[in-house]
Amino acid sequence: MKSPTVVPFGSWKSPITTDLIVAGSIGLGGVRFDNENIYWLESRPTEGGRNLLVKRSPDGQLTQITPQPFNVRTRVHEYGGGAFLIVEGTIYFVNFKDQRIYKQLPNRDPEPLTPESQRRYADFILDRHHNRLISVCEDHSNPEEEPENTLVTIDINTGDVNTLVSGADFYSSPRLSPDGTQLAWISWNHPNLPWDGTELWLGTITSMGSLENSTHIVGTVDESISEPRWSPDGQLYFSSDRMGWWNLYRYTKKGAVDPLFPLNGEFAYPHWVFGLSTYSFISAKTLVCTFSQQGQWYLATLDTEKKQLTLLETPYTNMASVQARDHQIVLIAGCPTQPTAVVHFNLKTGETTILKRSNDLDIDSGYLSTPEMIAFPTENGLTAYGWYYPPNNKDYIAPNQELPPLLVKSHGGPTACASPSFNLRIQYWTSRGFGYFDVNYGGSTGFGREYRQRLDGKWGIVDVDDCVNGAKYLVEQGLVDGDRLAISGGSAGGYTTLAALTFRDTFKAGASYYGVSDLEALAKDTHKFESRYLDRLIGKYPEEKAVYEERSPIYFTEGLNCPVIFFQGLEDKVVPPSQAQMMVDAIKEKGLPVAYVPFEEEQHGFRRAENIKRALDGEFYFYARIFGYEPAEKLEPINIMNMVVPTN
């Protein structure tokens, strides 16, 4: 066996290139059963990030269902989700370009169902008894006011749209009982977001299709309800964090709320998007569910009569989009050393089948880094968490006494979490000699409501402290080089990145992906879903305008003393491009090295292969220039303003 070559960290040659990542990888989501067929969504960077439906027949044949140029994606809440429905081979889906619902019969081209309008649709279900869809609707007809959100009905033959439920600021999850006589749904109002507090409602569908006896049954401004779902025998289930963790409950016919299995674990995700599914019914008395503890997910069955939870052994640490049919389970699953995949479980035979991988690349495990959960001390005597990926490449070792540079990742949201899954973008860094720390700072999900609420009123403080303290902890443990610490993040994580670089002096470089630099500008200029998000994270605006300014990096660039690179989509409606441009201009004027890479036709998050490649290689190139290592491969240069070019 060939001995590893001694090469400095950052200069290791890796087979995990950006060409490999974008050419070989697709996004997977939205798994659904339709009789014996299984469908899922694929997001393909090589097709401009287009989302399309794929069908797997019982004989194993895969068929691409959505023809070019259709793109199955809704813009409700800007983040989308819940963009399609399949009923006995007939497909209803939202097309991204015009936001109309299309109807696609088997072996036919899609035909528009809803008329051209400024309405957007998501999370729809079929009301068989009345030949209609029931859907979340977001109406943008009046540009002078915020969009109106309602539940509407859509005639599946004529496309006629009528309002069914209105009055709340937001709606989600309309769900019909098996006999079609009861409708459950979730609503909430400003300033809450769905993980803060929501209400579960129940109403009666009359024979004429009207809704009567609408009753608020559970949920408050301080209780997050999600995923209402009917069992085959007509009982209503949901998740709630009323006891501090998102657990599963049942609403009884007597109006009581029955906990199914109390656990210090999360049986739900924060509902940034529609259509999430963490549990599904195998039978009237048994459901399959996923739950997380300290950021790692598990698969189990739950006997709803005996209230017994039985773990199912799997190699997976991250699971989503759970669906069940009889003894079959299908879901999206992954782990640090296996690509995310659509996975099928047969509970009768115990057989597990991978139906589709996010990539079919055969990467030697010698180039892969396996993460370790790190619990580290942070401010006020508290503990925070993160997943640390050490550098790993079987072909190289670093010179004696050299410690690796560290890239700290501040995840987006900020109400989200870092989970251990196969991520070639992480392995890109570790296989080149970087340590990578994916931080679950206070405010992250997966650790209970109390941990999530650490960020209330303290965004830009708690998250920054945790990222800083996580990096310092790894330095103190002798794992990374304290002089080569970088931080990177997107969206809210981009704000944490910029705040850490501006208000602390721990990091020596950073990268902001569509990050927030001016909180006041964000409060004034963002979409409806998040327009009051900062009320909880920062304070009410404009009453606490001073706090917004105190936490905004744009006003304190004199405290920023290290190089930064910015990546920004020019069609971003969540964090407008002006946020990046203001910061770039200020840093440039200060004379610090700064780079700005804007992308045409990109929204909030990059979906095009060429842009994903450019951003990842560009960030690596930027750190090479700052930290002084020589990349093993030739990279397209980034224009770094104010960068002093050494002379021979």
C-alpha positions in Angstrom: 0.0 0.0 0.0 1.3 3.4 -1.0 2.3 5.6 2.0 0.5 9.0 2.2 2.4 11.9 0.8 3.3 14.8 3.1 1.5 17.9 1.9 0.3 21.0 3.8 -3.4 21.2 4.7 -5.4 22.9 2.0 -3.2 21.6 -0.8 -4.4 18.0 -0.8 -5.7 16.9 -4.2 -9.2 15.4 -3.9 -11.3 13.4 -6.3 -14.4 15.2 -4.9 -14.4 18.1 -7.4 -17.2 20.6 -8.0 -17.6 19.1 -11.5 -18.3 15.8 -9.8 -20.6 17.3 -7.3 -22.8 19.2 -9.8 -22.7 16.6 -12.5 -23.5 13.6 -10.4 -25.9 15.0 -7.8 -29.6 15.6 -7.7 -31.9 16.8 -4.9 -34.6 14.3 -3.7 -37.8 15.0 -1.9 -41.6 14.7 -1.8 -41.9 10.9 -1.8 -45.5 9.7 -2.3 -47.3 6.4 -2.8 -50.0 6.2 -5.5 -51.4 2.6 -5.3 -48.4 0.4 -6.1 -46.4 3.2 -7.7 -44.0 5.4 -5.9 -43.3 9.0 -6.9 -40.7 11.5 -5.8 -39.3 14.9 -6.8 -35.9 15.3 -8.3 -34.1 18.7 -8.4 -31.5 18.7 -11.2 -28.7 21.3 -11.2 -27.8 20.4 -14.7 -31.3 21.4 -15.9 -31.1 24.8 -14.2 -32.3 23.4 -10.9 -35.6 22.2 -12.4 -37.8 20.1 -10.2 -39.5 17.1 -11.9 -41.6 14.1 -10.8 -40.3 10.6 -11.3 -42.4 7.4 -11.0 -41.2 4.0 -10.0 -43.4 1.2 -11.1 -43.8 -2.1 -9.2 -41.5 -3.8 -11.7 -38.7 -1.3 -10.8 -39.0 0.8 -14.0 -38.3 4.5 -13.5 -40.2 7.0 -15.7 -39.7 10.8 -15.9 -43.2 12.2 -15.6 -42.8 16.0 -15.8 -41.8 17.1 -19.3 -39.6 20.0 -20.2 -39.9 22.9 -19.5 -42.2 22.4 -16.5 -40.7 22.9 -13.1 -42.7 21.6 -10.1 -42.2 24.3 -7.5 -44.5 26.7 -5.7 -43.5 30.2 -4.4 -46.0 30.3 -1.5 -44.0 31.7 1.4 -41.2 31.9 -1.2 -39.8 28.7 0.2 -42.5 26.5 -1.3 -43.0 22.8 -0.8 -46.3 20.8 -1.2 -46.3 21.6 -4.9 -47.9 18.4 -6.3 -50.6 15.8 -5.6 -51.1 12.4 -7.2 -54.4 10.5 -7.2 -54.7 7.3 -9.2 -52.3 8.4 -11.8 -53.6 11.9 -12.3 -51.2 14.5 -11.2 -51.8 18.1 -10.1 -48.8 20.3 -9.8 -47.7 23.9 -9.6 -45.5 25.1 -12.4 -42.8 27.6 -11.1 -42.8 30.0 -14.0 -46.5 31.0 -13.9 -47.6 29.5 -10.5 -50.6 28.0 -12.0 -51.8 24.5 -11.1 -51.6 22.0 -14.0 -53.5 18.8 -14.4 -51.6 15.9 -16.0 -53.5 12.7 -16.9 -51.6 9.4 -17.4 -49.5 9.5 -20.6 -50.7 13.0 -21.4 -49.1 16.4 -21.4 -49.9 18.8 -18.6 -52.8 21.2 -19.1 -53.4 24.3 -17.1 -56.2 24.0 -14.5 -56.2 27.4 -12.7 -56.5 30.6 -14.7 -53.7 33.1 -15.1 -53.6 35.3 -12.1 -51.4 36.6 -9.2 -52.4 33.7 -7.0 -50.0 31.0 -5.8 -51.0 27.6 -4.6 -49.5 24.9 -2.3 -50.3 21.9 0.0 -53.4 20.9 -1.9 -55.6 17.8 -1.3 -58.4 16.2 -3.3 -62.0 16.4 -2.1 -63.4 13.4 -4.0 -67.0 14.0 -3.0 -67.1 17.5 -4.5 -64.6 17.1 -7.4 -62.3 19.8 -6.2 -59.0 20.5 -4.7 -58.6 22.2 -1.3 -55.5 24.3 -1.3 -53.5 27.0 0.4 -53.6 30.1 -1.7 -51.5 33.2 -1.5 -52.9 36.1 -3.5 -50.5 38.8 -4.7 -53.1 40.8 -6.7 -52.6 44.0 -4.7 -48.9 45.0 -4.8 -49.6 47.9 -2.4 -50.6 45.5 0.4 -49.1 42.2 1.8 -50.4 39.1 0.0 -53.7 37.5 1.3 -53.5 33.9 2.5 -56.6 31.7 2.5 -57.8 28.2 2.0 -59.6 27.8 -1.4 -61.4 25.2 -3.4 -60.5 24.6 -7.0 -62.9 22.7 -9.3 -60.9 19.9 -11.0 -62.9 20.3 -14.2 -63.3 24.0 -14.6 -60.5 25.4 -12.5 -62.9 27.8 -10.7 -61.4 29.1 -7.5 -63.5 29.9 -4.4 -62.5 30.9 -0.9 -63.2 28.4 1.8 -61.4 29.8 4.9 -60.0 33.2 5.5 -59.2 35.7 8.2 -55.8 34.4 9.5 -52.5 35.7 8.2 -51.3 32.2 7.2 -52.7 28.7 6.5 -51.3 25.2 6.0 -52.1 21.5 6.0 -55.7 21.2 5.0 -56.5 17.5 5.6 -59.8 15.7 5.0 -61.0 12.9 7.2 -61.3 9.5 5.4 -65.1 9.9 4.9 -64.6 13.4 3.6 -66.9 15.0 6.2 -64.4 16.8 8.3 -61.6 19.2 7.4 -58.6 19.9 9.7 -56.2 22.8 9.0 -53.6 24.9 10.7 -53.5 28.7 10.9 -51.3 31.3 12.6 -50.9 35.1 12.7 -48.2 37.7 12.8 -45.7 37.9 14.4 -45.5 34.1 14.9 -43.9 31.7 12.5 -45.1 28.1 12.5 -42.6 26.9 15.0 -43.6 29.6 17.5 -47.3 29.1 17.8 -50.1 27.8 15.6 -53.7 26.7 15.9 -55.3 23.5 14.7 -58.9 23.9 13.5 -61.6 21.4 12.7 -64.7 22.0 10.6 -67.6 20.0 9.0 -67.9 19.7 5.2 -71.6 19.7 4.3 -73.1 17.7 1.5 -73.1 20.9 -0.6 -69.4 21.5 0.0 -69.6 24.4 2.4 -67.7 24.5 5.7 -69.6 24.7 9.0 -68.9 24.5 12.7 -65.3 25.6 12.4 -63.7 25.1 15.8 -60.3 25.9 17.2 -59.3 22.6 19.0 -55.7 23.0 20.1 -52.7 25.3 19.8 -51.9 28.8 21.1 -49.4 31.6 20.3 -47.0 29.6 22.5 -47.6 26.1 21.2 -46.5 24.9 17.8 -48.8 22.4 16.1 -47.9 20.7 12.9 -48.6 17.8 10.6 -52.3 17.1 11.3 -53.1 13.7 9.8 -56.1 11.4 9.9 -55.7 7.7 10.8 -57.5 5.2 8.6 -60.2 4.9 11.3 -60.9 8.6 11.3 -58.9 9.8 14.3 -57.0 13.1 14.1 -53.3 13.1 15.0 -50.8 15.9 15.1 -47.5 17.0 16.6 -47.2 19.6 19.4 -44.4 21.1 21.5 -46.7 21.8 24.4 -44.4 19.9 26.7 -41.2 21.4 25.4 -40.6 18.9 22.5 -42.4 18.2 19.3 -44.2 15.0 20.3 -47.1 13.1 18.7 -50.7 13.5 20.0 -54.2 12.3 19.2 -57.4 14.4 19.4 -60.1 12.2 20.9 -63.7 12.2 20.1 -64.3 13.6 23.6 -62.2 16.6 22.8 -59.2 15.5 24.9 -55.6 15.6 23.7 -53.9 12.3 24.2 -50.1 12.1 24.2 -48.8 9.0 22.4 -45.2 8.6 23.6 -43.7 11.5 25.6 -40.0 11.8 24.8 -37.2 14.4 25.0 -36.9 14.2 21.3 -38.4 15.9 18.2 -41.0 14.1 16.1 -41.3 17.1 13.7 -39.3 19.6 11.7 -39.7 23.4 11.7 -42.2 24.0 8.9 -40.2 26.3 6.6 -41.9 24.5 3.6 -45.2 22.8 3.0 -45.7 19.0 2.6 -43.3 17.8 5.3 -44.0 14.3 6.7 -42.3 12.8 9.7 -45.0 10.1 10.3 -47.5 8.0 8.4 -50.0 5.3 9.1 -49.3 1.6 8.5 -52.7 0.7 9.9 -55.4 2.2 12.0 -53.4 1.3 15.2 -49.8 1.6 14.0 -47.8 4.4 12.5 -44.2 4.7 11.4 -42.3 7.8 12.5 -39.0 9.5 12.6 -37.7 11.4 15.6 -34.4 13.2 16.4 -32.3 13.5 19.5 -29.3 15.8 19.6 -29.5 16.3 15.8 -29.6 12.6 14.8 -32.7 11.0 13.4 -34.2 7.6 14.1 -36.9 5.4 12.5 -39.5 3.6 14.5 -43.0 2.2 14.6 -45.5 3.3 17.2 -48.4 1.2 18.5 -51.0 3.9 19.2 -53.1 1.6 21.5 -50.3 0.2 23.7 -48.3 3.4 23.2 -45.1 1.4 22.5 -42.3 2.7 20.4 -40.2 0.2 18.5 -36.9 1.3 16.9 -36.2 0.0 13.4 -32.5 -0.6 12.7 -31.1 1.4 9.9 -27.7 2.9 9.0 -29.3 6.3 8.4 -28.9 9.4 10.6 -31.1 11.8 8.7 -34.6 11.0 7.5 -37.5 12.8 6.0 -40.6 12.5 3.8 -42.0 9.4 5.5 -44.8 7.6 3.7 -46.4 4.2 4.5 -48.7 1.9 2.7 -49.7 -1.4 4.4 -46.4 -3.0 5.4 -44.3 -0.8 3.1 -42.4 2.3 4.1 -40.7 4.8 1.8 -38.7 7.8 2.8 -35.7 10.0 2.0 -32.7 8.9 4.1 -29.0 9.5 4.4 -25.9 9.2 6.6 -22.5 10.7 6.5 -20.9 8.0 4.4 -23.9 7.2 2.1 -25.6 9.5 -0.4 -29.1 10.6 0.4 -31.6 8.2 -1.2 -35.2 7.2 -1.7 -35.3 4.1 0.5 -38.0 1.4 0.6 -38.5 -0.8 3.7 -40.7 -4.0 3.7 -41.8 -4.6 7.3 -42.9 -8.2 6.5 -39.7 -9.4 5.0 -37.3 -6.9 6.6 -35.9 -6.1 3.2 -34.4 -2.7 2.5 -34.2 -1.4 -1.1 -32.6 1.8 -2.4 -34.8 3.1 -5.1 -32.8 6.2 -6.1 -29.6 7.8 -4.9 -28.9 11.5 -5.0 -25.8 10.5 -6.8 -24.3 7.2 -8.1 -20.7 8.2 -7.5 -18.5 5.5 -6.1 -16.2 7.4 -3.7 -13.6 5.6 -1.8 -14.3 5.9 1.9 -10.6 6.9 2.3 -11.6 10.3 1.1 -14.6 10.7 3.4 -14.8 12.3 6.8 -17.1 10.9 9.5 -18.5 13.6 11.9 -18.4 13.6 15.6 -21.0 15.3 17.8 -19.2 17.9 19.9 -20.8 19.4 23.0 -19.0 22.5 24.0 -19.3 25.2 26.7 -20.7 28.5 25.7 -21.9 31.7 27.4 -23.8 31.8 30.7 -22.7 28.3 31.7 -24.7 26.7 28.9 -23.8 24.0 26.4 -24.1 24.1 22.6 -23.5 21.5 19.9 -22.0 20.9 16.6 -20.9 18.2 14.2 -17.1 18.2 13.6 -15.7 16.7 10.4 -11.9 16.3 10.6 -9.8 16.5 7.5 -9.4 13.2 5.8 -7.7 12.0 2.6 -6.0 8.6 2.3 -3.4 10.0 -0.1 -2.0 12.7 2.2 -0.9 13.7 5.6 0.2 17.1 6.8 3.7 18.0 8.0 4.4 17.4 11.7 3.0 20.0 14.0 0.8 21.6 11.4 -2.8 22.0 12.3 -5.6 22.3 9.8 -7.6 25.4 8.9 -11.2 25.3 10.1 -14.3 26.3 8.3 -17.2 26.9 10.7 -20.7 26.6 9.2 -23.5 28.7 10.6 -26.7 27.2 9.2 -29.6 29.2 7.8 -33.0 29.8 9.3 -31.9 30.6 11.9 -34.6 28.2 13.0 -33.1 25.1 11.4 -30.5 22.5 12.3 -27.3 20.8 11.2 -27.7 17.0 10.8 -25.1 14.4 9.9 -25.8 13.4 6.4 -23.8 12.6 3.2 -22.8 16.1 1.9 -20.3 16.3 -0.8 -19.9 20.0 -0.3 -18.6 19.3 3.2 -16.4 16.4 2.0 -15.0 18.9 -0.7 -13.4 20.8 2.2 -12.3 17.9 4.4 -10.7 16.0 1.6 -8.6 19.0 0.8 -7.3 19.4 4.4 -9.9 21.6 6.2 -11.6 20.8 9.4 -15.4 21.6 9.1 -17.6 22.4 12.1 -21.4 22.4 11.5 -22.7 24.3 14.5 -26.1 23.9 16.1 -26.1 27.2 17.9 -28.7 28.2 20.4 -31.9 28.7 18.4 -31.4 25.5 16.4 -34.1 22.9 16.2 -33.7 19.3 17.3 -33.0 20.2 21.0 -36.4 21.2 22.3 -38.3 24.4 22.5 -36.2 25.9 25.3 -33.0 25.5 23.3 -34.8 26.9 20.3 -35.9 30.0 22.3 -32.4 30.8 23.4 -32.3 33.0 20.3 -35.4 35.0 21.2 -34.4 38.6 21.4 -30.7 37.6 21.0 -30.1 36.9 17.3 -26.7 38.2 16.5 -25.5 37.4 20.0 -26.3 33.8 21.0 -25.6 32.4 17.6 -22.4 34.4 17.2 -21.2 33.4 20.7 -21.8 29.7 20.0 -20.0 29.8 16.6 -17.1 31.6 18.2 -17.0 29.4 21.3 -17.2 26.3 19.1 -14.2 27.4 17.1 -12.3 28.3 20.2 -13.1 24.9 21.8 -11.6 23.0 18.8 -8.5 25.2 19.0 -8.2 24.5 22.7 -8.5 20.8 22.0 -5.5 21.0 19.6 -7.6 20.0 16.6 -7.4 23.1 14.4 -5.2 26.1 13.7 -6.3 29.2 15.6 -4.7 31.5 13.1 -6.7 30.0 10.2 -10.3 30.1 11.3 -13.0 30.9 8.7 -16.8 31.1 9.0 -19.4 30.7 6.3 -23.1 30.8 6.1 -26.1 31.5 3.9 -29.2 33.7 4.5 -29.6 33.9 8.3 -26.3 32.0 8.5 -24.9 34.7 6.4 -26.0 37.2 9.0 -24.4 35.2 11.8 -21.2 35.1 9.6 -21.1 38.8 9.1 -22.0 39.5 12.7 -19.2 37.2 13.9 -16.7 38.9 11.6 -17.8 42.4 12.6 -18.4 42.1 16.4 -15.8 39.5 17.3 -12.2 39.0 16.3 -11.9 35.2 16.3 -12.2 34.5 12.6 -9.6 35.5 10.1 -11.9 35.3 7.0 -15.4 34.6 6.0 -18.0 33.9 3.3 -21.5 35.3 3.2 -24.0 33.6 0.9 -27.1 35.9 0.4 -26.5 37.1 4.0 -28.2 39.9 5.9 -26.1 42.9 6.7 -28.8 45.5 7.6 -31.6 44.2 9.9 -33.7 47.3 9.5 -33.6 46.9 5.8 -34.6 43.3 6.1 -37.5 44.3 8.4 -38.7 46.8 5.8 -38.1 44.7 2.7 -38.8 41.0 2.8 -41.6 38.7 2.0 -44.8 38.2 4.1 -43.9 34.9 5.7 -40.8 36.3 7.5 -41.9 40.0 7.7 -42.4 39.8 11.4 -39.8 37.1 12.1 -37.5 39.7 13.6 -40.1 40.7 16.2 -39.1 37.6 18.2 -35.5 37.4 17.2 -34.6 41.1 17.7 -37.6 43.1 18.9 -40.6 45.0 17.5 -39.9 47.4 14.7 -39.8 50.4 14.6 -40.2 50.6 18.4 -36.7 49.0 18.9 -35.0 50.5 15.9 -31.9 51.2 18.0 -31.5 47.5 18.7 -31.8 46.7 14.9 -29.0 49.2 14.2 -26.8 47.9 17.1 -26.9 44.3 15.7 -26.5 45.3 12.0 -22.9 44.7 10.7 -23.4 47.4 8.0 -23.2 50.1 10.7 -20.0 48.8 12.3 -17.7 47.9 9.5 -14.9 49.7 11.5 -14.9 46.6 13.7 -14.4 44.3 10.7 -10.7 43.6 10.2 -10.5 40.5 8.0 -11.3 39.6 4.3 -14.8 38.6 3.3 -16.3 37.1 0.1 -20.0 37.5 -0.9 -22.2 35.4 -3.1 -25.6 36.7 -4.1 -28.5 35.8 -6.3 -29.8 38.9 -8.1 -33.4 37.7 -8.1 -33.5 37.0 -4.4 -36.8 38.2 -2.8 -35.9 37.0 0.7 -32.6 38.8 1.2 -32.4 41.4 -1.6 -29.1 41.9 -3.4 -28.7 45.4 -1.9 -27.9 43.7 1.5 -24.7 42.3 0.0 -23.8 45.3 -2.1 -23.9 47.7 0.8 -21.5 45.5 2.8 -19.2 45.1 -0.2 -19.0 48.8 -0.8 -18.3 49.5 2.9 -15.5 46.9 3.1 -14.0 48.0 -0.2 -13.9 51.6 1.0 -12.2 50.5 4.2 -9.4 48.9 2.1 -9.9 45.3 3.3 -9.7 42.5 0.8 -13.3 41.8 -0.4 -14.8 39.8 -3.3 -18.3 39.9 -4.7 -19.8 37.2 -7.0 -23.4 37.9 -8.1 -25.5 35.4 -10.1 -28.1 36.3 -12.6 -31.4 34.3 -12.5 -30.8 32.9 -9.0 -33.2 33.4 -6.1 -32.6 32.6 -2.5 -30.2 29.7 -2.7 -28.3 28.5 -5.8 -29.8 25.9 -8.0 -27.8 26.1 -11.3 -24.9 23.8 -11.7 -22.5 26.4 -13.0 -23.3 28.7 -10.1 -22.9 26.0 -7.4 -19.5 25.1 -8.9 -18.4 28.8 -9.1 -19.4 29.5 -5.5 -17.7 26.5 -3.9 -14.5 26.7 -5.9 -14.5 30.5 -5.5 -14.7 30.3 -1.7 -11.9 27.7 -1.6 -9.8 29.9 -3.9 -10.5 33.0 -1.7 -9.2 31.2 1.5 -6.2 30.0 -0.4 -5.2 33.6 -1.1 -5.9 34.6 2.4 -4.4 31.7 4.3 -1.5 31.1 1.9 -2.0 27.5 0.8 -1.7 26.4 -2.8 -4.7 24.5 -4.2 -3.8 21.2 -5.9 -6.0 22.0 -8.9 -6.2 25.0 -11.1 -9.2 27.1 -10.1 -10.9 30.0 -11.9 -9.6 33.1 -10.2 -11.9 35.4 -8.1 -11.4 39.1 -8.3 -10.4 40.1 -4.8 -10.5 43.9 -4.4 -7.9 45.5 -2.2 -5.8 42.3 -2.4 -2.1 43.1 -2.4 -0.3 41.0 -5.1 3.1 40.0 -3.9 6.0 41.0 -6.1 9.1 38.8 -6.8 
